Amino acid sequence: AIRAANPGLPVGLTTGLWIVKDPLKRLEQVEGWTVLPDFCSVNFSEDGTNELCQLLQRMGIGLEAGLGSVEDARRFAASPFTNDCLRVLIEVDDPTTDDPVQAAARIGEVLKRGAINCPILQHGFGGHAWRLLEDALSRGYDVRIGLEDTLVMPDGSPALNNAALVAAAAALVSAHA
């Protein structure tokens, strides 16, 4: 239905283990897909990442690497999937970090040292989402915002809806250009 309504729009899915807790069950479910997405996000912090990436490649599904830590970035940089990756997601989701921007910068440094040159999209969650979006703009990265990421506007007030979040992000992008 999405493809019929929006021809040419790439369709992506997550493969996070928060959906199916067992990496083997996840592989079975992905193998059973009859309508394929164009790409899937794969979290490099999760068990079974290599097997999942291999399966997605065999199925002709593009890879998007989800990196939430320096260790994830190192795993990705050492993997055989760096040349086949459509995009890297720097996704700082550590509510205990005092400086999510610095955490994201450390992930970016690992990618730079590994000569990984695919597009980067950086985003955050909750209260960190807007700081990470502004940092991404300053680094020339792609950005995203939506109710999956945060429920608050840049000033901390509750977002009325997804459209309000997107409008606020668009204003930041325009101001940065």
N, CA, C and O of each residue as an XYZ file, in Angstrom:
708
protein
N       0.833     -1.196      0.000
C       0.000      0.000      0.000
C       0.879      1.261      0.000
O       0.561      2.242     -0.673
N       1.985      1.227      0.760
C       2.888      2.392      0.794
C       3.491      2.623     -0.578
O       3.559      3.759     -1.047
N       3.922      1.564     -1.216
C       4.537      1.715     -2.540
C       3.526      2.188     -3.579
O       3.868      2.973     -4.463
N       2.288      1.717     -3.480
C       1.253      2.152     -4.417
C       0.942      3.631     -4.237
O       0.724      4.346     -5.216
N       0.920      4.091     -2.995
C       0.602      5.488     -2.716
C       1.767      6.421     -3.006
O       1.565      7.596     -3.310
N       2.992      5.898     -2.912
C       4.202      6.716     -3.068
C       5.238      5.994     -3.911
O       6.258      5.557     -3.379
N       5.007      5.855     -5.202
C       5.962      5.136     -6.043
C       7.364      5.740     -5.929
O       7.542      6.958     -5.959
N       8.343      4.859     -5.797
C       9.735      5.286     -5.714
C      10.219      5.611     -4.312
O      11.420      5.785     -4.108
N       9.317      5.697     -3.336
C       9.723      5.964     -1.960
C      10.348      4.708     -1.370
O       9.684      3.673     -1.307
N      11.608      4.767     -0.932
C      12.230      3.577     -0.334
C      11.528      3.206      0.977
O      11.246      4.064      1.815
N      11.258      1.928      1.129
C      10.582      1.424      2.328
C      11.602      0.676      3.174
O      12.275     -0.237      2.696
N      11.706      1.072      4.433
C      12.646      0.433      5.343
C      11.959     -0.076      6.590
O      10.912      0.427      6.997
N      12.566     -1.084      7.189
C      12.059     -1.678      8.430
C      13.183     -1.807      9.438
O      14.358     -1.849      9.073
N      12.821     -1.868     10.693
C      13.780     -2.196     11.727
C      13.813     -3.706     11.905
O      12.859     -4.407     11.567
N      14.907     -4.188     12.432
C      15.020     -5.618     12.753
C      15.380     -5.790     14.225
O      15.864     -6.847     14.631
N      15.144     -4.753     15.021
C      15.553     -4.751     16.419
C      15.067     -5.954     17.203
O      13.933     -6.406     17.045
N      15.941     -6.458     18.046
C      15.588     -7.604     18.888
C      14.507     -7.268     19.905
O      14.000     -8.171     20.569
N      14.146     -6.020     20.045
C      13.032     -5.668     20.916
C      11.718     -6.162     20.319
O      10.717     -6.248     21.031
N      11.699     -6.489     19.024
C      10.496     -7.027     18.369
C      10.375     -8.517     18.655
O       9.342     -9.000     19.120
N      11.452     -9.228     18.366
C      11.530    -10.669     18.615
C      12.804    -10.880     19.418
O      13.892    -10.571     18.933
N      12.695    -11.386     20.604
C      13.837    -11.447     21.535
C      14.916    -12.454     21.140
O      16.048    -12.356     21.613
N      14.590    -13.398     20.300
C      15.496    -14.494     19.938
C      16.086    -14.263     18.539
O      15.334    -14.183     17.567
N      17.419    -14.153     18.420
C      18.029    -13.914     17.110
C      17.677    -14.982     16.058
O      17.512    -14.652     14.884
N      17.562    -16.243     16.464
C      17.206    -17.293     15.504
C      15.766    -17.137     15.029
O      15.476    -17.331     13.849
N      14.871    -16.790     15.936
C      13.469    -16.564     15.573
C      13.377    -15.366     14.625
O      12.578    -15.361     13.688
N      14.196    -14.366     14.879
C      14.205    -13.197     13.991
C      14.597    -13.616     12.577
O      13.962    -13.202     11.607
N      15.645    -14.439     12.458
C      16.060    -14.916     11.133
C      14.937    -15.678     10.446
O      14.686    -15.475      9.258
N      14.264    -16.546     11.177
C      13.141    -17.311     10.609
C      12.050    -16.383     10.104
O      11.507    -16.584      9.017
N      11.730    -15.365     10.899
C      10.668    -14.444     10.486
C      11.074    -13.632      9.258
O      10.270    -13.449      8.344
N      12.303    -13.149      9.232
C      12.764    -12.381      8.074
C      12.763    -13.260      6.830
O      12.364    -12.817      5.753
N      13.206    -14.494      6.975
C      13.217    -15.421      5.827
C      11.816    -15.668      5.282
O      11.659    -15.974      4.100
N      10.808    -15.542      6.119
C       9.435    -15.779      5.712
C       8.739    -14.593      5.074
O       7.597    -14.715      4.632
N       9.407    -13.442      5.017
C       8.781    -12.273      4.410
C       8.439    -12.540      2.952
O       9.256    -13.087      2.210
N       7.255    -12.164      2.546
C       6.850    -12.320      1.141
C       6.856    -10.984      0.400
O       7.001    -10.954     -0.822
N       6.701     -9.895      1.124
C       6.837     -8.560      0.561
C       8.073     -7.958      1.215
O       8.121     -7.787      2.433
N       9.062     -7.643      0.406
C      10.355     -7.231      0.941
C      10.500     -5.715      1.012
O      10.070     -5.002      0.105
N      11.107     -5.227      2.091
C      11.446     -3.805      2.143
C      12.655     -3.547      1.253
O      13.319     -4.480      0.801
N      12.930     -2.287      1.011
C      14.124     -1.917      0.242
C      15.376     -2.011      1.100
O      16.454     -2.347      0.610
N      15.221     -1.708      2.395
C      16.364     -1.769      3.311
C      15.859     -2.087      4.712
O      14.678     -1.933      5.023
N      16.788     -2.535      5.544
C      16.491     -2.797      6.950
C      17.583     -2.204      7.824
O      18.764     -2.230      7.478
N      17.165     -1.670      8.960
C      18.114     -1.215      9.970
C      18.527     -2.401     10.813
O      17.692     -3.190     11.256
N      19.824     -2.515     11.030
C      20.384     -3.606     11.831
C      21.220     -2.993     12.944
O      22.175     -2.263     12.679
N      20.862     -3.289     14.186
C      21.595     -2.761     15.333
C      22.836     -3.611     15.588
O      22.736     -4.807     15.862
N      23.995     -2.987     15.495
C      25.244     -3.729     15.649
C      25.570     -4.045     17.109
O      26.627     -4.604     17.402
N      24.680     -3.696     18.009
C      24.843     -4.059     19.418
C      24.186     -5.397     19.736
O      24.366     -5.929     20.832
N      23.437     -5.940     18.800
C      22.617     -7.116     19.080
C      23.269     -8.421     18.641
O      24.072     -8.451     17.708
N      22.910     -9.488     19.328
C      23.368    -10.824     18.940
C      22.786    -11.190     17.577
O      21.651    -10.834     17.261
N      23.568    -11.900     16.780
C      23.102    -12.397     15.491
C      23.184    -11.400     14.355
O      22.592    -11.609     13.296
N      23.920    -10.306     14.571
C      24.000     -9.261     13.550
C      24.592     -9.764     12.239
O      24.035     -9.501     11.173
N      25.703    -10.479     12.299
C      26.340    -10.937     11.054
C      25.423    -11.861     10.269
O      25.299    -11.731      9.051
N      24.785    -12.787     10.959
C      23.880    -13.721     10.273
C      22.697    -12.973      9.655
O      22.262    -13.288      8.548
N      22.188    -11.987     10.378
C      21.070    -11.203      9.856
C      21.493    -10.404      8.624
O      20.776    -10.386      7.623
N      22.643     -9.749      8.688
C      23.127     -8.988      7.528
C      23.332     -9.896      6.320
O      22.973     -9.529      5.201
N      23.898    -11.067      6.535
C      24.097    -12.016      5.434
C      22.766    -12.422      4.810
O      22.637    -12.475      3.587
N      21.776    -12.707      5.657
C      20.454    -13.088      5.152
C      19.831    -11.946      4.361
O      19.313    -12.160      3.265
N      19.878    -10.753      4.901
C      19.299     -9.608      4.189
C      19.972     -9.407      2.839
O      19.299     -9.124      1.848
N      21.287     -9.552      2.791
C      21.996     -9.423      1.516
C      21.554    -10.491      0.521
O      21.318    -10.197     -0.651
N      21.441    -11.732      0.994
C      20.985    -12.815      0.098
C      19.581    -12.533     -0.447
O      19.257    -12.915     -1.571
N      18.764    -11.873      0.347
C      17.396    -11.561     -0.064
C      17.315    -10.293     -0.914
O      16.236     -9.926     -1.380
N      18.454     -9.624     -1.117
C      18.478     -8.405     -1.921
C      17.975     -7.172     -1.180
O      17.528     -6.209     -1.803
N      18.046     -7.200      0.140
C      17.583     -6.092      0.970
C      18.798     -5.288      1.423
O      19.777     -5.852      1.913
N      18.731     -3.981      1.259
C      19.833     -3.110      1.647
C      20.015     -3.047      3.153
O      19.093     -3.317      3.923
N      21.228     -2.682      3.554
C      21.582     -2.615      4.977
C      21.750     -1.171      5.440
O      22.331     -0.335      4.748
N      21.222     -0.912      6.629
C      21.411      0.357      7.317
C      21.951     -0.017      8.699
O      21.273     -0.703      9.464
N      23.155      0.427      9.018
C      23.814      0.022     10.268
C      23.432      0.954     11.401
O      23.689      2.155     11.329
N      22.819      0.412     12.451
C      22.469      1.176     13.637
C      23.583      1.090     14.670
O      23.904      0.007     15.161
N      24.176      2.247     14.998
C      25.307      2.290     15.927
C      24.965      3.200     17.097
O      24.731      4.396     16.922
N      24.938      2.617     18.297
C      24.603      3.385     19.477
C      25.765      3.631     20.405
O      25.630      4.336     21.406
N      26.917      3.049     20.079
C      28.083      3.187     20.957
C      29.360      3.059     20.128
O      29.333      2.658     18.964
N      30.467      3.409     20.758
C      31.766      3.242     20.112
C      32.008      1.771     19.806
O      32.531      1.435     18.744
N      31.635      0.901     20.722
C      31.820     -0.537     20.487
C      31.023     -1.003     19.271
O      31.525     -1.802     18.480
N      29.794     -0.520     19.108
C      29.003     -0.848     17.915
C      29.735     -0.377     16.656
O      29.803     -1.099     15.661
N      30.273      0.828     16.712
C      30.990      1.372     15.553
C      32.211      0.526     15.222
O      32.508      0.295     14.050
N      32.912      0.067     16.238
C      34.080     -0.803     16.005
C      33.650     -2.123     15.379
O      34.293     -2.616     14.452
N      32.555     -2.697     15.889
C      32.043     -3.956     15.300
C      31.701     -3.754     13.823
O      32.051     -4.573     12.973
N      31.013     -2.653     13.539
C      30.639     -2.371     12.159
C      31.881     -2.168     11.294
O      31.975     -2.731     10.203
N      32.827     -1.372     11.770
C      34.038     -1.089     10.992
C      34.837     -2.353     10.705
O      35.512     -2.438      9.679
N      34.769     -3.335     11.597
C      35.497     -4.593     11.411
C      34.681     -5.620     10.634
O      35.186     -6.699     10.322
N      33.452     -5.306     10.324
C      32.575     -6.277      9.655
C      32.808     -6.276      8.144
O      33.423     -5.357      7.604
N      32.314     -7.306      7.474
C      32.437     -7.334      6.008
C      31.322     -6.547      5.309
O      31.180     -6.639      4.089
N      30.524     -5.769      6.069
C      29.352     -5.121      5.492
C      29.527     -3.633      5.219
O      28.602     -2.987      4.725
N      30.699     -3.076      5.531
C      30.868     -1.628      5.415
C      30.718     -1.131      3.982
O      30.180     -0.046      3.762
N      31.180     -1.897      3.014
C      31.094     -1.457      1.616
C      29.701     -1.628      1.027
O      29.389     -1.045     -0.011
N      28.861     -2.426      1.686
C      27.524     -2.693      1.163
C      26.441     -1.948      1.926
O      25.254     -2.157      1.674
N      26.821     -1.107      2.829
C      25.871     -0.411      3.693
C      25.324      0.825      2.974
O      26.084      1.604      2.400
N      24.017      0.993      3.011
C      23.387      2.157      2.392
C      23.568      3.420      3.223
O      23.732      4.520      2.695
N      23.535      3.229      4.548
C      23.597      4.374      5.448
C      23.930      3.870      6.843
O      23.616      2.739      7.212
N      24.578      4.747      7.610
C      24.854      4.479      9.020
C      23.936      5.370      9.843
O      23.774      6.555      9.550
N      23.342      4.791     10.866
C      22.556      5.559     11.834
C      23.379      5.692     13.105
O      23.690      4.693     13.754
N      23.725      6.899     13.458
C      24.319      7.138     14.773
C      23.137      7.450     15.684
O      22.489      8.488     15.556
N      22.873      6.527     16.605
C      21.667      6.590     17.431
C      22.044      6.548     18.913
O      22.067      5.480     19.524
N      22.333      7.694     19.471
C      22.723      7.739     20.878
C      21.460      7.618     21.730
O      20.604      8.502     21.736
N      21.371      6.502     22.444
C      20.173      6.202     23.238
C      20.562      5.832     24.664
O      19.991      4.915     25.253
N      21.522      6.541     25.207
C      21.984      6.259     26.564
C      21.532      7.395     27.479
O      22.158      8.454     27.503
N      20.441      7.182     28.237
C      19.936      8.259     29.086
C      20.890      8.643     30.216
O      20.704      9.675     30.860
N      21.907      7.820     30.461
C      22.849      8.122     31.543
C      24.006      8.996     31.088
O      24.757      9.504     31.921
N      24.162      9.179     29.791
C      25.285      9.973     29.314
C      25.059     11.457     29.616
O      23.962     11.982     29.430
N      26.090     12.102     30.071
C      26.013     13.537     30.332
C      26.116     14.347     29.045
O      25.606     15.464     28.961
N      26.777     13.776     28.048
C      27.007     14.522     26.822
C      26.771     13.632     25.603
O      27.706     13.021     25.087
N      25.516     13.560     25.142
C      25.213     12.716     23.987
C      25.917     13.182     22.714
O      26.236     12.370     21.845
N      26.159     14.480     22.604
C      26.853     15.000     21.420
C      28.277     14.457     21.382
O      28.761     14.059     20.322
N      28.945     14.438     22.521
C      30.301     13.894     22.590
C      30.297     12.392     22.298
O      31.194     11.888     21.621
N      29.289     11.677     22.807
C      29.172     10.241     22.532
C      29.011      9.998     21.035
O      29.629      9.087     20.484
N      28.187     10.806     20.375
C      27.996     10.672     18.925
C      29.282     11.002     18.179
O      29.615     10.343     17.194
N      30.005     12.017     18.641
C      31.265     12.397     17.997
C      32.275     11.264     18.065
O      33.012     11.033     17.106
N      32.319     10.554     19.187
C      33.252      9.417     19.314
C      32.891      8.305     18.332
O      33.781      7.660     17.776
N      31.595      8.073     18.114
C      31.168      7.082     17.120
C      31.618      7.540     15.734
O      32.144      6.746     14.954
N      31.411      8.823     15.431
C      31.829      9.369     14.139
C      33.321      9.250     13.906
O      33.755      9.015     12.778
N      34.115      9.409     14.962
C      35.573      9.279     14.830
C      35.963      7.846     14.448
O      36.869      7.647     13.637
N      35.295      6.865     15.019
C      35.578      5.468     14.664
C      35.274      5.253     13.183
O      36.045      4.598     12.482
N      34.172      5.792     12.710
C      33.811      5.654     11.292
C      34.850      6.332     10.404
O      35.243      5.796      9.367
N      35.286      7.508     10.820
C      36.294      8.245     10.049
C      37.605      7.466      9.984
O      38.197      7.334      8.913
N      38.059      6.952     11.125
C      39.314      6.170     11.146
C      39.190      4.909     10.299
O      40.171      4.445      9.718
N      37.976      4.354     10.230
C      37.758      3.153      9.420
C      37.513      3.450      7.955
O      37.251      2.537      7.172
N      37.594      4.725      7.573
C      37.378      5.165      6.190
C      36.024      4.707      5.658
O      35.900      4.307      4.500
N      35.020      4.771      6.514
C      33.661      4.401      6.121
C      32.999      5.655      5.579
O      32.824      6.645      6.288
N      32.639      5.589      4.313
C      32.200      6.784      3.605
C      30.738      6.781      3.195
O      30.342      7.586      2.353
N      29.931      5.909      3.760
C      28.516      5.922      3.399
C      27.808      7.067      4.132
O      28.325      7.579      5.125
N      26.640      7.465      3.651
C      25.913      8.548      4.317
C      25.656      8.223      5.794
O      25.509      7.063      6.178
N      25.609      9.281      6.603
C      25.363      9.135      8.038
C      24.123      9.932      8.406
O      23.978     11.095      8.029
N      23.238      9.294      9.143
C      22.083      9.955      9.723
C      22.250      9.877     11.235
O      22.421      8.791     11.790
N      22.202     11.011     11.892
C      22.369     11.033     13.351
C      21.075     11.491     13.987
O      20.470     12.474     13.560
N      20.653     10.761     15.023
C      19.472     11.187     15.766
C      19.578     10.703     17.193
O      20.418      9.870     17.533
N      18.713     11.241     18.012
C      18.705     10.857     19.418
C      17.294     10.617     19.887
O      16.346     10.630     19.102
N      17.171     10.401     21.164
C      15.883     10.056     21.742
C      15.582     10.962     22.925
O      16.490     11.477     23.578
N      14.310     11.146     23.190
C      13.881     11.903     24.357
C      14.473     13.297     24.390
O      14.466     14.014     23.389
N      14.983     13.671     25.549
C      15.528     15.005     25.737
C      16.785     15.289     24.941
O      17.147     16.451     24.756
N      17.461     14.247     24.465
C      18.697     14.443     23.695
C      18.439     14.652     22.201
O      19.356     15.026     21.470
N      17.230     14.420     21.743
C      16.960     14.418     20.297
C      17.343     15.725     19.619
O      17.975     15.712     18.562
N      16.970     16.850     20.214
C      17.209     18.134     19.540
C      18.677     18.529     19.545
O      19.172     19.075     18.560
N      19.378     18.261     20.639
C      20.819     18.562     20.663
C      21.551     17.742     19.603
O      22.440     18.247     18.917
N      21.169     16.476     19.477
C      21.834     15.619     18.489
C      21.457     16.012     17.065
O      22.272     15.886     16.151
N      20.227     16.486     16.869
C      19.832     16.947     15.540
C      20.654     18.179     15.153
O      21.163     18.257     14.035
N      20.785     19.132     16.063
C      21.572     20.328     15.752
C      23.045     19.986     15.513
O      23.683     20.560     14.631
N      23.576     19.057     16.297
C      24.958     18.625     16.085
C      25.114     17.965     14.719
O      26.099     18.201     14.019
N      24.140     17.136     14.342
C      24.196     16.472     13.029
C      24.228     17.501     11.907
O      24.975     17.349     10.941
N      23.424     18.539     12.032
C      23.424     19.589     11.007
C      24.795     20.240     10.901
O      25.265     20.523      9.799
N      25.440     20.479     12.037
C      26.753     21.117     12.014
C      27.814     20.207     11.391
O      28.824     20.695     10.885
N      27.596     18.910     11.423
C      28.549     17.957     10.852
C      28.224     17.578      9.408
O      28.985     16.851      8.770
N      27.111     18.063      8.898
C      26.709     17.732      7.530
C      26.053     16.366      7.408
O      25.978     15.808      6.313
N      25.583     15.829      8.515
C      24.899     14.534      8.507
C      23.424     14.735      8.165
O      22.888     15.837      8.281
N      22.789     13.661      7.747
C      21.350     13.641      7.581
C      20.710     13.599      8.971
O      21.351     13.207      9.946
N      19.445     14.003      9.050
C      18.733     14.022     10.324
C      17.355     13.384     10.158
O      16.851     13.196      9.051
N      16.780     13.065     11.301
C      15.386     12.637     11.325
C      14.805     13.088     12.655
O      15.529     13.316     13.624
N      13.505     13.210     12.681
C      12.792     13.521     13.918
C      11.398     12.930     13.781
O      10.874     12.808     12.674
N      10.814     12.572     14.883
C       9.460     12.048     14.874
C       9.112     11.522     16.246
O       9.950     11.496     17.147
N       7.883     11.107     16.399
C       7.403     10.633     17.688
C       8.150      9.391     18.167
O       8.133      9.092     19.361
N       8.804      8.664     17.267
C       9.633      7.529     17.693
C      10.849      8.017     18.469
O      11.366      7.312     19.336
N      11.300      9.227     18.152
C      12.506      9.778     18.755
C      12.217     10.585     20.022
O      12.886     10.411     21.041
N      11.237     11.449     19.954
C      10.958     12.337     21.085
C       9.506     12.763     21.074
O       8.852     12.779     20.030
N       9.017     13.104     22.240
C       7.646     13.596     22.384
C       7.620     15.087     22.716
O       6.560     15.650     22.993
N       8.803     15.727     22.685
C       8.892     17.131     23.069
C       9.470     17.983     21.950
O      10.229     17.517     21.100
N       9.082     19.238     21.986
C       9.573     20.238     21.048
C      10.941     20.740     21.520
O      11.359     20.417     22.631
N      11.639     21.518     20.703
C      12.959     22.013     21.109
C      12.958     22.774     22.438
O      13.958     22.762     23.155
N      11.855     23.429     22.770
C      11.782     24.176     24.034
C      11.368     23.304     25.219
O      11.226     23.801     26.337
N      11.173     22.002     24.978
C      10.794     21.084     26.048
C       9.297     20.908     26.229
O       8.868     20.052     27.003
N       8.492     21.701     25.533
C       7.037     21.557     25.634
C       6.585     20.295     24.889
O       7.273     19.841     23.974
N       5.444     19.729     25.271
C       4.965     18.518     24.590
C       4.650     18.793     23.118
O       4.091     19.835     22.776
N       5.011     17.863     22.273
C       4.695     17.979     20.848
C       3.218     17.664     20.640
O       2.707     16.681     21.175
N       2.542     18.491     19.871
C       1.127     18.241     19.585
C       0.950     17.013     18.711
O      -0.004     16.250     18.867
N       1.895     16.833     17.779
C       1.819     15.709     16.845
C       3.146     15.609     16.098
O       4.056     16.412     16.302
N       3.231     14.617     15.241
C       4.445     14.389     14.466
C       4.733     15.564     13.528
O       5.888     15.946     13.339
N       3.682     16.132     12.945
C       3.861     17.248     12.014
C       4.532     18.441     12.708
O       5.337     19.141     12.093
N       4.208     18.673     13.968
C       4.828     19.780     14.707
C       6.322     19.531     14.896
O       7.126     20.456     14.784
N       6.693     18.287     15.182
C       8.112     17.941     15.313
C       8.845     18.169     13.993
O       9.924     18.760     13.963
N       8.249     17.699     12.918
C       8.879     17.835     11.598
C       9.011     19.308     11.221
O      10.037     19.712     10.674
N       7.992     20.113     11.503
C       8.056     21.542     11.185
C       9.182     22.223     11.983
O       9.903     23.063     11.444
N       9.331     21.863     13.259
C      10.399     22.444     14.068
C      11.777     22.022     13.532
O      12.705     22.830     13.491
N      11.895     20.783     13.134
C      13.164     20.308     12.561
C      13.457     21.015     11.244
O      14.597     21.401     10.983
N      12.430     21.184     10.415
C      12.620     21.875      9.132
C      13.082     23.317      9.355
O      13.906     23.831      8.599
N      12.556     23.959     10.381
C      12.981     25.319     10.691
C      14.449     25.338     11.107
O      15.186     26.244     10.718
N      14.880     24.360     11.884
C      16.298     24.277     12.278
C      17.182     24.028     11.060
O      18.252     24.623     10.932
N      16.735     23.152     10.172
C      17.503     22.863      8.953
C      17.630     24.142      8.122
O      18.719     24.458      7.643
N      16.532     24.877      7.949
C      16.576     26.122      7.172
C      17.478     27.154      7.806
O      18.223     27.845      7.111
N      17.415     27.266      9.129
C      18.259     28.233      9.832
C      19.728     27.876      9.727
O      20.592     28.752      9.782
N      20.010     26.608      9.578
C      21.409     26.149      9.509
C      22.002     26.305      8.108
O      23.216     26.429      7.945
N      21.134     26.296      7.111
C      21.599     26.332      5.703
C      22.250     27.637      5.333
O      22.685     27.810      4.195
